[in-house]
Amino acid sequence: MTDCLYERSIGRVTKAVHGPRSIKPDPDFERGLAEHLRETYTTDALLTLYARFVNGENDFDHRMRRAVWRAAIRRLGHMVSIGPAAAFRNPETIEIGDGVHIGHQTYIQGRAGGRCVIGDGVWIGPQSYFDARDLIIEDHVGWGPGAKVVCSAHAGLPLDVPIIQTDLQIRPVRVEAWADVGTNSVILSGVTVGRGSIIGAGAVITKNVPPFAVVVGVPARFLRWREGYDPESRA
């Protein structure tokens, strides 16, 4: 009876799968194929090739998605998992580290002249969106399904023209290592999400989040420090 009550109070607990994995180099033949594609295909041709494998579920489709990404983007690490229907734009601006998982239907919208860096061990849930004009996501960040980040916004001035015709203001977004970004949350431009912080599901982040803080709501507000964290001892 005691065990049942304990499980109801905290939910079922199981070991993490993605985070603790050891990284092994991708096979030589796969890296060789990617290099061949990079040397012989234009970006448009790579996208045409990618369309043949983008929705597949088998191991061959997965390997071909990874080969095309490695050929197209600035850098792709080892043991990267790319789900069906994941896509990108301006791949020459995108860098992805080792052991990253990219969930299905994720879209990374790199921008010409911009930079998008996704660190080692990052887990990205399905249907996520990245306006990645000036974006750095550090190592071992969890990115919940449907979460979004926006690195740019129209100025909205002057008032006598449509907003989409006004200047685009680009401000960097930084998500520091070990942070966890909740499902369907939105991070707006110019924000730094601190190391080890937690963003609640559906939160809208309009200002910097301190390290190891828990923030929730629209707009997001500070809820508490993470259990075990004492900001006074780190002052």
N, C-alpha and C positions, 0 to 999 in steps of 0.2 A: 504493500500500500504506500509506504514511504517513497519507494522508487517511482511509482506512478505519479505521485504529487510533485516530485522533483522534476520529472520530465515535462509535466504540464506547465510548470512555472518558467522554465528556461527554453523549452522546445528540445527537440532531438539534437544532439551534438555529434558531429562526425568530423574526421580529419580533413583538412584542406587538401585539395588535389593539385590545383594549378601552381600555387606558390612554391612548394618545396621541390619541384622537379629539378633534376640535374640536367644541364644542357649538354647535348652531344652535337657535334658538327653535322650539318646536312650532308647527304651523300655526294661524292665527287661528281657523279654523272648528272645530278640535279643542278649543281653549281655550274658545271660545264655547259649544260643546256642553256641556262640563264645567260651566261657570257656570250654564247653563240647568238641568242636572240637579241641581246643588247647591241652586238656588232652588226647585225644584218637587218634588223627591223627598225622602222621608224616608230615613234610613239603611237601614231594613228594605226599602224599595222599591228602593233602589240595589242591595242585595244580591240581590234577586230578579231585577233586570235583569242584574246581573253574571253570574248563573248561565247566561244564554243565550250568553255569550261566553267563559266561563272556560276551556274546553277547546279552543277553536279554534286553528288553526295559521295561518290566513291573515292578511293585512295588516289587513282590516277588524276581525277579532276582536281583534287586537293593539291597534288604535286605540281600540276600544270598552273594552277592559280599562283602558287608560290614562285614558280619559275618566272612567270610573267611579271609579277610584282618585283622580283629581284632584278630583272632586266630593266624595268621601267623606272623604279624609284632611285633616290640617291644612295640609300643603303638599306639592306634587309638582313637582319641577324639570322642566327640558326634557330631551328625548331619553332618557327613562327606558324601559327595555325590561322588560316584565312577561311572564314565561313562562306557558304553560298551567298551569292548576290552582294558580297562586299565589293566596294568600288572606290575609285579615287579620281582626282583631277589635278593637273599640274604635278605629276609624279616626281619631277626633278627636284622638287622642294621638300620631299618627304624622307625622313630617316626613321627606321624602326629597329629596335634592339633585339636581343636574344629572348627567346621564350615568350614572345607576345602572342596573345590570343585576340583575334579580331572577329567579333561575332557577325552572324549573318545579317545582311542588309545594312551594314555599317557603311557610311560614306565619309571619306576624308577629302574635303574640298581644299586642296592646296591652292595657293594663289601665286600668280607670276610675281617673282621678286621676293616671295615670302620664305618662311622657314617653319617646318613642322618636325619636331623631334619627339618620338615616343620611346621611352627608356626600356630597359630590360625588365622582363617579368610582368609587364602590364597586362591586365585582363580587361577586355572591352566587350561589354554585353551587346546583344543584337539590337539593331535599329538605332544605333548611336550616330550622332552627326557632329562633325568637326569643321567649323569655319577656321581653317588652319593657316591664316595669313602670318601669324606671329605666335606660335604655340610651342611650349615645352611641357611635356608630361614626364616627370622623372620616374625612377625605377619603382617597380612593385606597387603601382597604383591600381586600385580596383575601380572600374568605370561601369556603373550600372546600366542595364538595358534602357534604351531610349534617352539617355542623358545627352545633353548638347552643350557645345561651347561656341561662343561668338567672339571673334577677335576684332570685329569692325562694326561701325554703325554710321549711318548718314548724319551729317551735322544738322539737317533740318532748316538751315538758313541759307538764303533769305526766304521769307514766307511767300513770295510771289512766284515760286516755282515748285513743281512736285518734289516731295522729299527725296525720291529716288534719283533726282537730278542734282542734288546737293553733294558737296564734297564728302568723301568717305574718310572717316577718322579711324585709323588703325592703332590699336593699343595692345600690348602684349598680354598674354595669359600664361601664368605659370602654375602648374600643379606639382607641388613638391612630393618627394618620395613618401611612400607608404600611405598616402591619403586614400580615402574611400569616397567615391562620388555616387550618390544615391540614384536609384531608378527615376527617370524622367526629370531629373534636376537640370537647371540651366545655369551656366557660368557666363557672365557677361564680360565684355572687353575691359582690359586694364586691371584685372583681378589676379591676386596671388592666393592660392589655396595652400595653407601651411602644411608642413610635414606632419604626417600621421593624423590629420584631422578627418572628421566625418561630416559629410554633407547629407542631410536627411532627404528621403524620397520626395521629389516634387519641389524642392527648394529652389529659389531664384537667388543666385549669388551676385550681389551688386557691389560688394566691397571686400577687402582682404579678409581672409579667415586665418586666425592665429594657429600656430602649430598645436596639435592635440586637442583642438576645440571640437565640440559638436554643435552644428548650426542647423536650424530648421526654419521652414516657413517662407512666405512670399510677402515682402522681400525677406531673405534669410536673417535670422537673429541668433545671437549666442544663446545656447541652451545650458551647456555645462562643459566642464573639462572632462576628458576621457578618464575613466576609472584608473587610478594608480598614478595619474599625472598631477604633480604639484608645481604650479607656475612659480610659487615663491622660492622653491629650491633651485630654480633655474634663472633667477633674476640676475 
